[in-house]
Amino acid sequence: MRAIARHSVARLLSTIAVALSLSNRGVAQETIDRIKTAGRIVCGVNVRAGLADIPNGTKWEGLSIELTKALAAAALGDATKVSFVSSDRKTGPEQLIKNETNLYLPIDPMAPSKLASSGLLISQPFFFNVQKVMVAKDSGITAVSQSRNILIAVQPGCVSEGNTQMANEEHLRNYFRRAGWQLLLFPFQEWDEMESAFLSGRVMAVSAEETELARLRAANREQAGDAIILAEPISMVPVSAVIRSGDLRWLTLLNATISLLIQAETLGISSDNLTTMEIGKDPEICYLLGVTPGVGMPVGLDDHWGARVIKATGNYGRFLDAISGLTLLWRFRVASMSCGTVEVCCILAQFDNIRIRRGR
């Protein structure tokens, strides 16, 4: 695992070095300066349980919220200097174009080619959106293989913008076809109709993005509070942050922060043991935490920005521990990203900058 972690850190440092060489070509670097002038980071978010939500009505919580706080800790030295704007696939990019926000964190993939035409680009993935199946507790089903003889409600979804987006029916058909099982499908055009069918007991199973299933269960505790989200992933797609193009230093800080949070968990660095880690001898840890000089220069910050992030927000695993019902699979995906099962290569010079290569 330590060897794997060193290899992953090496990829991160290589990415930073490439971005540094590109950022010196006269491209305007505006976002971090604007953030420092404003004294806060403004982020557009899609409201979804586990990603960005206000469960108690007053405080934002979720993975997107924690990532934004980590960026604020890096750039401003204070993780509380953040504000959030509720957005969607249409308004999120529009707010960026108008300079109303500094980044947009969606809940599903956005086509890089379409974003490029609007002067926007994507970061490396900050999470993987997973489609699953949720069943009523009294169905007795504990695995997808046991759902072959019941109706599964699903939205057809669509393929658009040159990118597969929420094509849940297609993913479900492919999953059952690969397994050699017969699928009994109950398609719905509208989410509200499908949700009503599940809550009323007309169907015993529903398939959608894991985050949406968690939201459905949390919002309907009396009818579906004990519903079970089955462990097997039906499909998995990477989701990236969206920012304005032409600011490679901001892109570098965003990518480096995502990688830092993941590597901190892989290397065992947390807010609790940060001081101990800083006086250790591991060269990768010493570099990431700024003990060895150099890591701050590519992002235009001091060398201790990474240590600030971890001290203020913890590592990626700490984020996941706070997300009820989604922790196990998201932790699996962190391991996948770190171990090369899914290797994410960020090509900073291109708008279409995400390439997924599956390891053997």
Backbone torsions as a table, in degrees:
resi	resn	phi	psi	omega
1	MET	NA	-38.0	178.7
2	ARG	-64.9	-39.0	178.1
3	ALA	-63.7	-41.0	177.6
4	ILE	-62.7	-43.5	-179.3
5	ALA	-62.5	-41.5	178.8
6	ARG	-62.6	-39.3	178.6
7	HIS	-64.1	-41.0	179.9
8	SER	-66.6	-41.4	178.1
9	VAL	-63.2	-38.5	178.9
10	ALA	-61.1	-39.5	177.4
11	ARG	-64.2	-41.2	178.7
12	LEU	-60.9	-47.7	-177.5
13	LEU	-66.6	-34.0	176.5
14	SER	-65.1	-42.1	178.2
15	THR	-61.4	-42.9	178.7
16	ILE	-62.2	-41.4	-179.1
17	ALA	-64.3	-41.7	178.0
18	VAL	-62.3	-45.2	-179.0
19	ALA	-63.0	-36.7	179.1
20	LEU	-62.6	-43.6	-179.4
21	SER	-64.2	-36.4	179.4
22	LEU	-72.9	-36.7	-174.1
23	SER	-71.2	-13.6	179.7
24	ASN	-87.9	10.0	-176.2
25	ARG	-94.8	20.3	174.7
26	GLY	88.0	10.0	177.0
27	VAL	-72.7	134.3	-177.7
28	ALA	-62.5	132.7	179.0
29	GLN	-112.7	97.9	-169.5
30	GLU	-112.8	-34.9	-165.6
31	THR	-62.7	-48.3	-177.7
32	ILE	-63.1	-38.0	177.4
33	ASP	-64.1	-41.2	178.5
34	ARG	-65.3	-38.7	178.4
35	ILE	-62.6	-44.0	-179.3
36	LYS	-66.7	-37.1	178.4
37	THR	-66.2	-42.9	-179.8
38	ALA	-74.8	-24.2	180.0
39	GLY	78.5	15.5	178.2
40	ARG	-164.8	161.3	173.6
41	ILE	-103.3	130.0	178.1
42	VAL	-107.5	122.4	-174.6
43	CYS	-122.6	131.4	171.3
44	GLY	-85.9	130.7	-176.2
45	VAL	-132.6	147.5	168.3
46	ASN	-85.8	129.8	-180.0
47	VAL	-74.6	119.7	-179.8
48	ARG	-161.1	135.0	179.4
49	ALA	-54.6	132.9	179.2
50	GLY	90.6	-21.8	-178.7
51	LEU	-110.2	-57.8	177.8
52	ALA	-153.3	112.7	-174.8
53	ASP	-154.4	161.4	175.6
54	ILE	-123.1	73.9	-173.0
55	PRO	-61.6	-30.2	-179.5
56	ASN	-100.8	4.2	177.2
57	GLY	85.2	-4.4	-177.0
58	THR	-129.8	-29.4	-171.7
59	LYS	-124.1	127.6	176.7
60	TRP	-70.0	139.4	177.8
61	GLU	-140.7	157.0	174.9
62	GLY	129.0	172.7	-175.8
63	LEU	-61.4	-45.0	179.2
64	SER	-61.6	-36.9	179.5
65	ILE	-65.9	-44.8	-178.5
66	GLU	-66.8	-37.6	177.5
67	LEU	-63.2	-42.4	178.4
68	THR	-63.1	-40.8	177.4
69	LYS	-62.8	-38.8	178.1
70	ALA	-62.1	-41.4	177.8
71	LEU	-64.0	-38.5	178.5
72	ALA	-66.7	-38.5	177.1
73	ALA	-62.4	-38.8	179.9
74	ALA	-69.2	-51.7	-171.7
75	ALA	-82.2	-33.8	-173.4
76	LEU	-115.4	-10.9	-178.6
77	GLY	77.1	11.9	-177.2
78	ASP	-149.4	111.4	-176.3
79	ALA	-69.9	-12.3	-179.5
80	THR	-87.1	-8.3	-177.3
81	LYS	-82.6	65.8	-177.9
82	VAL	-138.8	154.9	170.0
83	SER	-145.7	155.6	-171.6
84	PHE	-129.7	144.6	179.1
85	VAL	-123.3	126.2	177.7
86	SER	-67.8	126.2	-174.6
87	SER	-134.8	176.2	172.2
88	ASP	-144.4	-172.4	-174.9
89	ARG	-62.1	-24.6	179.6
90	LYS	-90.3	-50.7	-175.0
91	THR	-76.1	-28.3	-179.8
92	GLY	-57.5	-55.5	176.4
93	PRO	-62.4	-37.5	-179.9
94	GLU	-61.8	-41.1	179.5
95	GLN	-64.2	-36.4	176.4
96	LEU	-65.3	-46.4	-178.6
97	ILE	-59.8	-36.5	179.7
98	LYS	-83.5	3.0	-178.2
99	ASN	63.2	25.2	176.7
100	GLU	-82.0	-21.6	177.6
101	THR	-133.3	164.3	178.2
102	ASN	-98.6	-21.9	175.4
103	LEU	-161.1	161.8	178.0
104	TYR	-127.8	128.2	-179.6
105	LEU	-112.7	100.2	-176.6
106	PRO	-81.0	-178.5	178.1
107	ILE	-110.3	-9.3	175.9
108	ASP	-145.1	166.0	-172.6
109	PRO	-62.8	148.8	173.8
110	MET	-121.3	140.5	-173.8
111	ALA	-69.2	119.1	-179.8
112	PRO	-58.6	-37.3	-177.6
113	SER	-64.9	-40.1	178.3
114	LYS	-69.2	-40.8	178.3
115	LEU	-62.7	-39.5	-178.3
116	ALA	-59.3	-37.5	-179.7
117	SER	-66.8	-17.3	178.2
118	SER	-103.1	6.9	-179.9
119	GLY	79.7	28.3	179.9
120	LEU	-123.3	161.8	175.4
121	LEU	-149.7	169.3	-175.9
122	ILE	-111.6	155.8	175.8
123	SER	-87.5	-175.4	167.7
124	GLN	-69.5	158.9	-177.7
125	PRO	-59.1	142.4	173.0
126	PHE	-107.9	-9.8	169.0
127	PHE	-166.3	168.0	177.9
128	PHE	-113.7	122.3	178.6
129	ASN	-83.1	126.5	-171.4
130	VAL	-117.3	132.1	173.3
131	GLN	-88.6	134.1	-180.0
132	LYS	-136.3	-178.3	175.5
133	VAL	-117.9	133.2	175.4
134	MET	-115.3	136.9	-177.0
135	VAL	-126.1	154.5	173.5
136	ALA	-66.7	143.2	-176.7
137	LYS	-59.7	-39.8	-176.9
138	ASP	-76.7	3.4	175.3
139	SER	-72.8	-21.9	-177.6
140	GLY	76.6	3.9	-177.5
141	ILE	-85.5	132.3	179.1
142	THR	-123.4	-3.8	179.7
143	ALA	-150.3	153.0	-178.6
144	VAL	-59.7	-33.0	-179.5
145	SER	-60.4	-22.4	-179.4
146	GLN	-87.9	-0.7	-177.5
147	SER	-100.2	17.5	-176.4
148	ARG	-71.4	-20.8	-174.4
149	ASN	-112.9	17.2	177.5
150	ILE	-126.6	158.0	177.4
151	LEU	-73.5	133.6	176.1
152	ILE	-113.4	120.4	178.4
153	ALA	-79.4	138.3	-179.3
154	VAL	-156.8	150.2	171.0
155	GLN	-88.7	141.3	-179.6
156	PRO	-58.7	-36.3	-176.3
157	GLY	73.0	-169.5	-177.0
158	CYS	-155.5	163.9	171.5
159	VAL	-119.3	113.3	-175.8
160	SER	-147.6	171.9	178.5
161	GLU	54.4	25.5	-178.4
162	GLY	69.6	19.6	-174.3
163	ASN	-147.9	138.5	177.3
164	THR	-74.0	123.4	-177.4
165	GLN	-130.7	113.9	174.8
166	MET	52.7	36.9	178.0
167	ALA	-79.6	63.5	-169.3
168	ASN	-65.5	-40.2	-179.8
169	GLU	-63.6	-44.7	179.5
170	GLU	-61.8	-44.2	179.3
171	HIS	-61.9	-41.8	-178.7
172	LEU	-66.8	-42.5	177.3
173	ARG	-60.6	-43.6	-179.3
174	ASN	-64.9	-39.1	179.7
175	TYR	-62.0	-47.5	-179.5
176	PHE	-69.0	-36.7	179.6
177	ARG	-63.5	-43.7	179.8
178	ARG	-62.8	-34.1	-179.0
179	ALA	-82.0	-10.5	-177.9
180	GLY	76.6	26.9	-178.0
181	TRP	-105.9	154.7	174.0
182	GLN	-87.7	133.3	-178.4
183	LEU	-104.0	126.7	173.4
184	LEU	-100.9	105.3	-169.8
185	LEU	-105.6	140.5	175.4
186	PHE	-124.7	86.6	-175.2
187	PRO	-76.6	143.0	176.0
188	PHE	-127.8	141.7	176.9
189	GLN	-82.4	-30.1	-177.1
190	GLU	-116.7	138.6	-179.7
191	TRP	-61.8	-41.1	-177.7
192	ASP	-60.0	-38.4	178.8
193	GLU	-66.4	-42.0	-179.8
194	MET	-66.7	-42.4	178.7
195	GLU	-61.5	-42.9	179.9
196	SER	-63.5	-39.7	179.6
197	ALA	-63.0	-39.1	-179.6
198	PHE	-72.1	-45.0	-177.3
199	LEU	-67.3	-30.6	-179.5
200	SER	-84.1	-9.4	179.9
201	GLY	89.2	5.1	177.4
202	ARG	-63.5	-34.0	173.8
203	VAL	-127.5	149.5	-177.0
204	MET	-97.5	-8.5	-176.5
205	ALA	-143.5	148.2	178.4
206	VAL	-142.0	143.0	-179.6
207	SER	-122.1	129.7	-179.8
208	ALA	-164.4	-175.3	175.8
209	GLU	-61.7	142.5	-177.8
210	GLU	-55.3	-41.0	-179.6
211	THR	-64.5	-36.5	179.3
212	GLU	-71.6	-36.8	176.6
213	LEU	-64.1	-41.3	178.4
214	ALA	-63.8	-38.5	178.0
215	ARG	-64.3	-44.3	-179.9
216	LEU	-59.5	-45.2	-178.7
217	ARG	-66.1	-42.4	-178.0
218	ALA	-69.3	-33.7	-176.9
219	ALA	-81.1	-11.6	-177.5
220	ASN	-133.2	58.8	-172.4
221	ARG	-62.3	-36.6	-178.0
222	GLU	-66.5	-39.0	-176.9
223	GLN	-93.4	-29.7	-172.8
224	ALA	-136.5	15.1	-177.2
225	GLY	-61.7	-25.4	-179.8
226	ASP	-103.8	11.6	177.4
227	ALA	-62.8	150.6	-174.2
228	ILE	-111.6	123.6	172.9
229	ILE	-87.8	113.1	-176.1
230	LEU	-66.9	148.5	-169.9
231	ALA	-70.1	-31.4	-171.4
232	GLU	-70.4	127.8	175.6
233	PRO	-76.8	130.8	176.7
234	ILE	-80.6	-42.9	175.8
235	SER	-152.5	165.5	-176.6
236	MET	-147.6	123.4	-179.3
237	VAL	-130.1	140.2	-179.9
238	PRO	-76.7	141.4	178.6
239	VAL	-121.4	130.9	-175.2
240	SER	-118.8	157.5	172.1
241	ALA	-73.1	156.1	178.4
242	VAL	-119.7	132.6	178.0
243	ILE	-137.4	171.9	175.2
244	ARG	-73.7	143.4	177.7
245	SER	-77.3	167.2	177.8
246	GLY	87.3	8.9	179.6
247	ASP	-134.7	79.6	-173.7
248	LEU	-69.8	-26.0	179.3
249	ARG	-69.9	-37.6	175.4
250	TRP	-67.2	-41.8	176.5
251	LEU	-61.4	-42.0	179.4
252	THR	-62.8	-43.4	179.1
253	LEU	-64.8	-40.5	178.9
254	LEU	-62.1	-51.0	179.8
255	ASN	-63.7	-41.6	-178.6
256	ALA	-65.6	-36.3	179.1
257	THR	-67.3	-43.5	176.6
258	ILE	-58.8	-48.0	-179.4
259	SER	-65.0	-39.8	179.2
260	LEU	-59.7	-45.1	-178.4
261	LEU	-62.6	-40.7	178.8
262	ILE	-69.4	-44.9	-178.6
263	GLN	-67.8	-31.3	177.7
264	ALA	-61.2	-41.2	176.7
265	GLU	-66.8	-43.7	-178.9
266	THR	-60.3	-39.8	-177.7
267	LEU	-87.9	-0.8	177.1
268	GLY	79.3	22.5	179.4
269	ILE	-92.3	129.0	178.6
270	SER	-137.0	171.5	177.0
271	SER	-64.7	-25.6	-178.4
272	ASP	-75.6	-34.5	-175.5
273	ASN	-111.2	15.0	-174.6
274	LEU	-56.7	-45.4	-178.3
275	THR	-61.0	-41.8	178.4
276	THR	-64.4	-42.6	-179.3
277	MET	-64.2	-34.5	-177.4
278	GLU	-68.0	-23.6	179.9
279	ILE	-101.0	7.7	178.1
280	GLY	-78.5	-176.1	-174.6
281	LYS	-111.4	-1.7	-178.1
282	ASP	-67.6	120.0	-174.6
283	PRO	-64.7	-36.5	179.1
284	GLU	-66.6	-42.9	179.0
285	ILE	-65.2	-43.1	-179.8
286	CYS	-61.6	-37.6	178.9
287	TYR	-69.1	-48.1	-177.7
288	LEU	-62.2	-34.0	-177.1
289	LEU	-90.1	0.1	175.8
290	GLY	84.2	5.8	175.9
291	VAL	-65.2	-43.6	171.4
292	THR	-91.6	125.8	-174.8
293	PRO	-64.3	152.0	170.4
294	GLY	131.1	-28.8	-172.2
295	VAL	-73.4	-17.7	-179.3
296	GLY	-83.2	-27.2	-174.3
297	MET	-59.7	-44.7	-178.0
298	PRO	-62.0	-26.9	-177.8
299	VAL	-104.8	4.8	177.1
300	GLY	72.4	25.6	-179.7
301	LEU	-124.4	174.7	175.2
302	ASP	-72.7	165.3	-174.6
303	ASP	-68.9	-13.0	-175.6
304	HIS	-99.1	15.9	-178.3
305	TRP	-63.4	-37.7	-179.9
306	GLY	-65.4	-41.6	177.7
307	ALA	-63.6	-37.1	177.6
308	ARG	-61.5	-43.6	-178.9
309	VAL	-60.4	-50.3	-176.6
310	ILE	-66.2	-39.8	179.0
311	LYS	-62.6	-39.0	-175.6
312	ALA	-81.5	-36.7	-170.8
313	THR	-122.3	-11.7	-174.4
314	GLY	81.4	-164.9	-179.7
315	ASN	-104.1	-177.5	-176.5
316	TYR	-60.4	-37.4	179.2
317	GLY	-61.9	-35.7	177.9
318	ARG	-64.3	-37.5	176.6
319	PHE	-60.2	-45.8	-175.5
320	LEU	-67.6	-35.0	-179.6
321	ASP	-60.8	-24.6	-177.5
322	ALA	-88.7	-2.9	-176.2
323	ILE	-103.7	101.6	-176.7
324	SER	-66.2	129.2	172.7
325	GLY	89.4	-13.4	-177.1
326	LEU	-116.2	-2.7	-169.8
327	THR	-61.9	-47.8	-169.6
328	LEU	-62.7	-48.0	-177.5
329	LEU	-72.3	-38.1	178.3
330	TRP	-64.5	-35.2	176.3
331	ARG	-66.6	-36.0	174.8
332	PHE	-60.2	-39.3	-178.0
333	ARG	-71.3	-33.3	173.7
334	VAL	-60.4	-45.0	178.5
335	ALA	-62.0	-39.8	179.8
336	SER	-62.6	-43.9	-179.5
337	MET	-65.8	-36.6	-177.8
338	SER	-76.1	-35.5	-172.1
339	CYS	-92.3	-5.3	176.4
340	GLY	93.3	0.5	173.4
341	THR	-60.0	-40.2	169.0
342	VAL	-126.9	110.7	-178.1
343	GLU	-100.7	124.7	-178.6
344	VAL	-102.4	118.1	-179.0
345	CYS	-109.5	121.2	-177.9
346	CYS	-97.2	117.5	177.9
347	ILE	-101.2	96.7	-169.0
348	LEU	-69.7	-20.7	-176.4
349	ALA	-82.5	-8.4	-174.6
350	GLN	-115.1	150.4	173.1
351	PHE	-72.2	-44.3	176.8
352	ASP	-80.7	77.2	-163.1
353	ASN	-106.4	23.6	177.1
354	ILE	-122.7	122.7	174.4
355	ARG	-126.2	129.9	179.8
356	ILE	-105.7	126.6	175.8
357	ARG	-122.3	121.3	-177.8
358	ARG	-85.9	126.8	179.3
359	GLY	-74.6	156.1	179.7
360	ARG	-95.8	NA	NA
